[in-house]
Amino acid sequence: MEIINIHEAKTNLSRIVETVFQGSEVILAKAGKPMAKIVPLQAQKRAIKFGVLKGKIRVADDFDEPLPDDVLALFEGK
């Protein structure tokens, strides 16, 4: 764990972020007194919940049927 003065952190922010990204933790200090800790961000994994929308979505029986000619003409700009 590295302790860095806030003034130095302002100057070297990109380097500090890269150090933290690699897995290190950095303590920011003001006049030698620790004030804050910078730690790597851990992505939160969301649990997949299957069946949440079961019974709430309905797909028409003719969903994959060809469109009527008049509707198809509108899509084609005719």
C-alpha atoms as a printed R data frame, in Angstrom:
   type eleno elety resid chain resno       x       y       z
1  ATOM     1    CA   MET     A     1   0.000   0.000   0.000
2  ATOM     2    CA   GLU     A     2   1.429   3.319  -1.102
3  ATOM     3    CA   ILE     A     3   0.890   6.630   0.718
4  ATOM     4    CA   ILE     A     4   0.808   9.680  -1.564
5  ATOM     5    CA   ASN     A     5   0.453  13.353  -0.700
6  ATOM     6    CA   ILE     A     6  -2.624  14.992  -2.256
7  ATOM     7    CA   HIS     A     7  -0.452  17.559  -4.076
8  ATOM     8    CA   GLU     A     8   1.577  14.751  -5.660
9  ATOM     9    CA   ALA     A     9  -1.643  12.894  -6.514
10 ATOM    10    CA   LYS     A    10  -2.914  15.888  -8.481
11 ATOM    11    CA   THR     A    11   0.238  15.828 -10.565
12 ATOM    12    CA   ASN     A    12   0.367  12.051 -11.108
13 ATOM    13    CA   LEU     A    13  -3.293  11.053 -11.219
14 ATOM    14    CA   SER     A    14  -2.984   8.924 -14.372
15 ATOM    15    CA   ARG     A    15  -0.086   6.936 -12.905
16 ATOM    16    CA   ILE     A    16  -1.940   6.443  -9.610
17 ATOM    17    CA   VAL     A    17  -5.095   5.233 -11.381
18 ATOM    18    CA   GLU     A    18  -3.020   2.753 -13.384
19 ATOM    19    CA   THR     A    19  -1.360   1.518 -10.168
20 ATOM    20    CA   VAL     A    20  -4.747   1.022  -8.538
21 ATOM    21    CA   PHE     A    21  -6.096  -0.684 -11.659
22 ATOM    22    CA   GLN     A    22  -3.263  -3.216 -11.378
23 ATOM    23    CA   GLY     A    23  -4.635  -4.183  -7.935
24 ATOM    24    CA   SER     A    24  -2.777  -1.937  -5.484
25 ATOM    25    CA   GLU     A    25  -4.367   0.327  -2.924
26 ATOM    26    CA   VAL     A    26  -3.245   3.926  -2.491
27 ATOM    27    CA   ILE     A    27  -3.693   6.140   0.554
28 ATOM    28    CA   LEU     A    28  -4.048   9.881  -0.039
29 ATOM    29    CA   ALA     A    29  -2.562  11.982   2.731
30 ATOM    30    CA   LYS     A    30  -2.675  15.672   3.582
31 ATOM    31    CA   ALA     A    31   0.350  16.911   5.521
32 ATOM    32    CA   GLY     A    32   1.238  13.269   6.223
33 ATOM    33    CA   LYS     A    33  -2.181  12.466   7.708
34 ATOM    34    CA   PRO     A    34  -4.126   9.746   5.831
35 ATOM    35    CA   MET     A    35  -7.352  11.183   4.407
36 ATOM    36    CA   ALA     A    36  -8.686   8.712   1.820
37 ATOM    37    CA   LYS     A    37  -8.055   5.306   0.291
38 ATOM    38    CA   ILE     A    38  -8.227   4.560  -3.423
39 ATOM    39    CA   VAL     A    39  -9.009   0.918  -4.171
40 ATOM    40    CA   PRO     A    40  -9.644  -0.931  -7.436
41 ATOM    41    CA   LEU     A    41 -13.243  -0.998  -8.594
42 ATOM    42    CA   GLN     A    42 -14.745  -4.450  -8.581
43 ATOM    43    CA   ALA     A    43 -17.434  -5.022 -11.160
44 ATOM    44    CA   GLN     A    44 -20.603  -6.322  -9.567
45 ATOM    45    CA   LYS     A    45 -21.896  -9.462 -11.169
46 ATOM    46    CA   ARG     A    46 -25.638  -9.569 -11.486
47 ATOM    47    CA   ALA     A    47 -27.297 -12.880 -10.932
48 ATOM    48    CA   ILE     A    48 -29.328 -14.001 -13.925
49 ATOM    49    CA   LYS     A    49 -32.932 -14.604 -12.977
50 ATOM    50    CA   PHE     A    50 -34.613 -16.755 -15.576
51 ATOM    51    CA   GLY     A    51 -38.373 -16.654 -15.903
52 ATOM    52    CA   VAL     A    52 -38.890 -13.202 -14.365
53 ATOM    53    CA   LEU     A    53 -41.182 -12.118 -17.209
54 ATOM    54    CA   LYS     A    54 -42.931 -15.453 -17.622
55 ATOM    55    CA   GLY     A    55 -46.614 -14.828 -18.323
56 ATOM    56    CA   LYS     A    56 -46.065 -11.066 -18.799
57 ATOM    57    CA   ILE     A    57 -45.019 -11.105 -22.451
58 ATOM    58    CA   ARG     A    58 -47.138 -12.460 -25.244
59 ATOM    59    CA   VAL     A    59 -45.905 -13.115 -28.767
60 ATOM    60    CA   ALA     A    60 -48.589 -13.172 -31.426
61 ATOM    61    CA   ASP     A    61 -49.058 -16.431 -33.310
62 ATOM    62    CA   ASP     A    62 -48.398 -14.655 -36.609
63 ATOM    63    CA   PHE     A    63 -45.239 -12.910 -35.345
64 ATOM    64    CA   ASP     A    64 -42.973 -14.354 -38.024
65 ATOM    65    CA   GLU     A    65 -45.480 -14.196 -40.891
66 ATOM    66    CA   PRO     A    66 -44.719 -11.869 -43.828
67 ATOM    67    CA   LEU     A    67 -46.062  -8.338 -43.490
68 ATOM    68    CA   PRO     A    68 -49.095  -7.282 -45.549
69 ATOM    69    CA   ASP     A    69 -48.166  -5.536 -48.784
70 ATOM    70    CA   ASP     A    70 -49.455  -2.109 -47.635
71 ATOM    71    CA   VAL     A    71 -47.376  -2.207 -44.431
72 ATOM    72    CA   LEU     A    72 -44.316  -3.502 -46.278
73 ATOM    73    CA   ALA     A    73 -44.660  -0.621 -48.779
74 ATOM    74    CA   LEU     A    74 -44.509   1.887 -45.881
75 ATOM    75    CA   PHE     A    75 -41.196   0.390 -44.710
76 ATOM    76    CA   GLU     A    76 -39.818   0.556 -48.232
77 ATOM    77    CA   GLY     A    77 -40.845   4.198 -48.666
78 ATOM    78    CA   LYS     A    78 -43.388   3.537 -51.408
